[in-house]
Structure formats: C-alpha cells, structure tokens
C-alpha cells in the first residue's frame, strides 16, 4: 500500500490594479490636487507602482491616507520627481583670468 500523494494548490494571483482613464497630468492646475493611486502615479515617476506602494508602506515618501488606501497628490508626485532629479554640475566661473 502506498501513501497518498500530496497535492499542490495553485498560487493565488492578485487582481491587476485598476487604473482610471483620462487622468490629468500632475503638473497641471487640476492635477496638483488630484489624488492618484501609486499605480496611476508610476508613469510620471522613475518607479513602478509596486515600488511606490512599498515606499509608502515604509514611509519613505509623502502620501495621503484615508485609512485604507494610500494616494499621492500631483504636487507630491512633482516633488518626488524633483527630489530624485540629478542636476548637471557646472564649474564656478573664476573671478579673474590670469593673462
């Protein structure tokens, strides 16, 4: 007599996050106060939606919380992009040039 075989259950898949259509750009007057989910904010940032969600969970970036869901305003998205923008380095001009 043989022992019964253990069966593996299929891994659960999370549903894809819902992304609304026709969102205003964060830089616009309407977009500065609009609330975006992390997945909706991702196209305007250098991060994926999952990375933004993880950064919010670790409290690394500013966000708006309604108790259950986390959002980012357009102003917070613009500030995040400016925070991680690398500015070009320019040498200071010397006061005198030796001739």
N, C-alpha and C positions, 0 to 999 in steps of 0.2 A: 504494500500500500504506500502510495506517495503522498507527500504533504501538498496541500493546496497551494497554488501559485499566488503570490501577492500581485495585486493589480495596481498599476499607477493611474492616478487620476490626471486628467489633462490640466495643465496650468491655467489658472484663470487669467483672462485678458481684461485689462481695464478698458472701459469705453473711451473712444477718442474724445478729447476735449472739444466742446462746442465753441466755435469761433463765429462771432456775429459778422455780418456783411456790411459793407459801406461805412466803415469806421472813419471818423475824422482823424487826420494826421495830428500827432501830439504837438507839433509846432504851431498849429493854427489856434485862433482865439477860442473856437469851440472845443478843440482837442485838449487845451491846457487844463480844463476842469472835468473832462470826460474820464470815466473810470474804465480802465482796461484790465482784463484778466492777464495773468503772466503769459499765457499762450498768445493772446492778442497783442501784447506789448513786444513780444520777441522779434518780429520783423524789423522793428526800429532800433533794436539794441544789438550789441555784439554777442548776445547769449541766446540759448534756446529757451523755450518755455519751461522745460523741466529744470534747467539751471536757475532761472529766475524764481521758480517755485521753491527750490532748495535754498537759495539766498534769502528769500523771505522767511522761510522756516528758521533759518539760523540768525535772523535779524541783522543781516549784513547790509541791507538796503532799506530805504524808506518805502512804506506802503500804507494802504488804507485797509483796515479790517472792519468787517461788520459782524464779527463774532464767529461766523462760519467760513466765509470766503475772504480771500485777500485780493485786493485790487491795487493798481498803480494809476495815478493821475497822469495826464500828459505832461504836466510840469515836472513830476518825479522822473518820468522817462527821459525828458530833455536833460535834467540834472544828472542822471545816471550816465548818459552818453557823454556829457561834458566832463564828468569825473574821470572817465576812462579814455578820454581823447588825449593822444600824445601830441604835444605842440612841438613844432620844429625848433631846433636850437639855433640861435644866431649869436655870433660873437659880438660883444660890445665894441662900438667904434672907439678907437683911441682918440684922446683929446688932441694930441699933436702927432704929426707925422714927421719923423726925423728926415731932414733932407741932406 
